[in-house]
Amino acid sequence: MAEPSGSSWRRAGLAGAAIGVLAAGAAAGVAVERLTVGRSVRQKARLALDATGPYGGLRGTPGRVLADDGTVLYYEVDEVEADASSAGRRRRLFGRKQPAPVTVVFSHGYCLNQDSWHFQRAALRGLVRTVHWDQRSHGRSGGGVSQAGPDGVPVSIDLLGRDLKAVLDAAAPEGPLVLVGHSMGGMTVMALAEQYPELIRDRVVGVALVGTSAGKLGEVTYGLPLAGVNAVRRVLPGVLRALGSQAELVERGRRATADLFAGLIKKYSFASKDVDPAVARFAERMIESTPIDVVAAFYPAFAEHDKAAALAAFREPPVLALAGDNDLVTPSSHTEAIAALLPDAELVIVPDAGHLVMLEHPEAVTDRLADLLVRAGAVPAGETFRTR
């Protein structure tokens, strides 16, 4: 592979200075930790946290489908349990009636995978049919990244919407649907609605948009001074392309700076100070498993994302618009803007919560999702799901 040009690395140097603004807060905390905790101790702690709890361990019936450009998309289905004990559990949760034949489809965010819905999946498991899938180039799905679309077209949110349609055709070809999307997954749901409005009209009985945006992501400041953000925004696309061309070298660098990387992830994923360390480490593993060339390929799609008009397709079914009050990635104001375009939507802003609100405050997200399923007619009114 050809070496990046000198100008590319000069841009990388300029971006490094700008990106240093983002890292400053995390680096300060890491520096204090280094004074008190040895590297080997930190490594052992990570290994211990990796073995803690069942996070990300839930698996369903696997399936694969080809996207329209031949990319292999991986999904899993959790069916409704049919044994007597599970029937009793359903009655306790929803009353005496059986749940409607609905499929709840979960779409995850950028640099995550289907396991990011761990707590909600556990709560619904065996009670309602669910589909969990990995977006292209994430998790167990395939996909080229620098030229990831049909005919060599780069990644776009529209492409992800078509991917979701392929998954629905394979995993839930009939029956009512509830679409749940977090961050990029919510954008994917919007792109599906824009391209397949008849599907939304005929089959979708509920929508949950969690920590996502309908556009204007170029205005997000990530909690930083505007000047620093503008400097990063000018050079970051070119820097990511340069780094993506040297993926192996960059991955070694990421491993060498694991402490700083973990600090940044925590800062931009969570808001509360008492996040379960095992949950924080679980999020870190998902994000650090996303290769730098995938990060680089997907990043430009967000600047182009504008699906405000597509939200009109969601005016009929019940909609939940939920975000953390201290989300630095897709601020709660973006969720409020979605709710403003959908006046009948339930707007929920979760206190003391960041971007990964479904992991940070799973009980709040699961409770509101359970209520959405009741409002959508997917389940009869009754007790809510187990939240943990």
N, C-alpha and C positions, 0 to 999 in steps of 0.2 A: 504494500500500500504506500502511495506517495506521501512524503512528509508534507505537513501543512506549510504554507508559505510563511516568510518572515513577517509579512503584514498581518497574517492570521494570529501569529503568536504575539505580535505587538498589541493587537486588539485584546488578546487574552490578558496581557499585562494590565492594560487599562481597565478591563472588566474586573480583574482581580482586586484592584484598588476600590472600585465601586462596590463590588460584592462584599468587600471587607466591612462595609457599613452594616450589611445584613448580619454578618457573623459576630459583630462586636459583643453584643449582649451574651450570646451563647459562649463565646470564647472566654469572657470574663468568668463565668461560672465554672467552665472547664479548668481554667487556670487555678482557681481556688481548690477544686477537687484534686488536681495533680499535686498540690502541696501536702495533701493529707492522705491520699489514697494511691498506692503504687499501681503501676500498669498491670502487673500480673493479677492483683486483686480485682481490678476492674474487669479484666478478661474472665476471671472465674465467676464474677457476679453476673456477667452477660450469659455465660453458659448455664448458670443456675436459673436465671430468669427464663431462658429458652426452654427449660424443662418444667417450668411452673405452669400449672393450669392447662386446660384443654384448648386454649385459644388457637383457632385456625385448624383444629383437628376434626371438625365435622365434615363428613363426606356423604355424598348421595350417589344415585345411579348416574354414571358418567355417560356423556354423549358428545358427539362431534358433528359439526356441520361446516360446509364450505361457504365462505362469503362469496360475493359476486366476483371477486378477483382471484378466487381459489385459496385464500387464506383459511387455515383450519381454525375454527373457533370452538373452544371447549366449554361445556356447560355441565351442570349436575342438576338432577331433579330429586326433590324430597317429596314422596307421595304421602297421601293421607293414610294413616295406619288403620288397619281393618279389624284388629283383634278387639276383644271385649274390653280389655283394660283401657285401651286408647279411646274407645267409644265412651266409656265412663268419664274419662278426662275431658273429652269434648263437651259432654253434657254439663260438667261442672263449670267449664269456662263459658259456654255459650247458651246454656239452657238445654232443653230436651231435643231440639231440632238438630239435624245434621247440618254441617256447613254446606253452603252452596258450592257447586262445582267450579270454583274459581282458582285461577293460578296467579300467584303473586311473583312477579319477576323483578329481581334485584340487579341493578347495574351499578358497578363500583366506579371510583374516581381515578384520577391520574396518579400513576406510580403506586397503585394499590392492586388488589385482586379481590376475587369474590369472598375471601375470608374476612374482609373488612366488615362484613355484616354478621359476624360471628354471634353476637348476643341476640339479634333479631331472628337469626336462623334457628338458634336453640329454642327460642320462645315459641316459634311457629311450628317447629319440627313435629310431624305426625298429625298436626291439627288441620293444616291447610296445605294444599299443593303449592310448592314453591320451586322456582327455577333460579339458579345462581350461575352466572357466566363470567368468564374472564374476557375483558376487552382485548382486541388484537395486540400482540406483542407484550401482553401482561399475563402473569400467572402461567397457566398451562396452555394458553392459546398460542398459535403460531403467528407469523407475519413478518415480512420484511419491514424495515423501519424507515430508511432514508428515502426509499421509493415504495411506500406502503399501500398505495391505492391502485385501482384499475388503470391500466395503460401508463403506469409510472407516475400517476398523480400522487402528490404527497398526502399525508394524513390530513383529514378534515373532519369536523364534527358531523357533516353530512354523511361521510363514509361510515362513521360509527353508527349513525342512525340506520343505515342499510344493514350493517352487521347485526344490530338488534333485531331487525325484521327477519333475517335469516335464522336467528336463534328461536324466535317465536314460531316461525313456520315449522321448525324441527321439533321443538320441545313443548309447544302449546298451540297446536294448529287449530284448535277449536275451543269454545267456551269463553266465559268472561275472564278479563285480565285486570289485575291491579299492577301498575307500573311504579316501581320505586327506584329513584336514582339519586346518588350522592355526587356532588361536584361535577366532574366530567360525565358521570353517569346520568345526572339530571339533564345535562346538555344533550346527551345521546337520546334521551327520551323526547326532548323538544324536537330534535332533528327527525326522529321517527314520526312525530305528529305532523311536521311540516311536509314530509314526503308521502305519508300514508294517512291522510286525514280520515279516509273511509274506515280504516282499521280502528282508529280512536272512536269514531262515531258508533261503529257496530259492536265493538267488543270491550272497550275499556270502561270499567265501572268505578275506577278510583285511581288517583295519581298522588304520589308523595315525592316532593322535590326537596331534597335535604342539602343544605349548605351549597347551593348552586347559584347560577347566574344566567340571565337571558341575554347578556351582552354588556358592553362597556367595561370589559375587564382591563382595558388599557388605562383606566382611571384609578385602579387599585394601587394604594401606596404601601401595602404590606406593613403598616404601622411605622413607616420610616419617613424621614424628611423628604419632601418632594424632590429636591435637587438630587439627592442620592438615588432615588428611584428612577428619575429620568436618565441619569448617567448609566445605570444598569440596563434600562430598557433599550437604550440606543445601541449598546454593544453586545447584549446577551445573545441574540440570535446567531450572530456570526461566531461568537465564542463557543456556543454550544455545538455548532457545526464543526469547528476546529477540534474540539474535544471529542466529539463523536467519532471523528476519523482516527482517533488514537484511543479507542475504547479500552484496550487492555492496559495501557499505561495509566489512564485515568482511574480505572477500577483499583489498581494497586494503590494509587494515591488516596482513594476513598477509604480503603482499608487502613492505611497508615494514619489517617486523620479521623478515625472512628469516633473518638470522644467529641470532637467539634461537630461532626456530622450528627451525632445523637442529640447534642444540645440544640442544633438548628431544627431538627425534626420535632423535638418536644416543644420548642417555642412556637412553631407554626402549625402544630397539630392540636395542642391542648392549651386551655386557659387556667384551669384550676391547679392549685399547688399540691393537692393530695391525690394525683392520678396514681392508680395502682402501678408500681414499677413494672410488673409483668405485662400489663396492657401497653405501657409505653414502649417496652422492648418489643412486643408483638408488632406494634405499628412501625417501629424502626426496621424490623426484619423485612416487612413487606416493602417498605420504601427503598431500602438499600439493595433489595433484590432486583430492582428495575435498572437495567443497563443504561449507561449514559447515552448510548446512541438512540435508545427509545425515548429518553427524556428529551433529547435534542429534536427528534423527529416530530414529537407531538406538540412541543411548546408553541410553534407559530400558529397552530390552529386556534388557540384561545384568543389571539388578537383579532382574528377574523370572525369570531363567534358573535352572531346577532340573531337571536330567535324570539325576540319580543312578539313579533307578529304571529309566530307559530303557537303561542300560548292560547290564542283564540279557540283552538281545537279542544281545550280543556274546560270550556265554560259550562258544559253539561255535567260531567261526572264530578263527584266530590274530590276536592284537592286539599292536600296538606302541604303547606309551605313552612318549612322549619329550618332554623339556623341557630348556631351558637352566638351569643351576644358579643363575643370577643374573637370572632373568626377573622383572622388577618389575611386569609387567602381569597375567600369569596365573602366579603363582609355582609353582615345581616341586612344592611341597606339594600343589597341586591335581592334578597329574599322578600323584603318589604316591597320592592318594586314589582316583583312577580305577583305578590298578593294584590297590589294596586290594580294590576291588569286583570285580575281574577277576583272580583269583589266577593264572591261567595266562598272563596278558599278560606280554610282555617289557617291563620297565621300564628306560629308559635316561635318565640325567641327564647331559647333556653339560657338561663343565667349561668355565668361562670363557665362558659363552654367555648371551645375553639372549633377548628375546622373538622376534626374527627369526632363530632358530637355523638355519633352513634356508638363509639367506643368509650368516650369520656363519661357520658351520662346515658348509658343504655336503657335505664329504666324510663327516662323521659321520652326517648324516641320510641321505644317499644309500646309504651302506653298510648301515645298519640297514633301510632300505626294501628294498634288494636282498635282504637276508636274509628279510624278511617275505614277499616274493614267492616265495622258495624254500619257506618253511614253509607257505605257502598252496597250494603245488602249482601256482602260476602259471607257474613256470619250473623246469627241472631244476637240481639243484645244480651249481655250477661257479664260474668266476671272477666276481667282482663287477663292477658297472658302473664306467665311468669316473666319477670323483667330481668332476672339474673340466672 
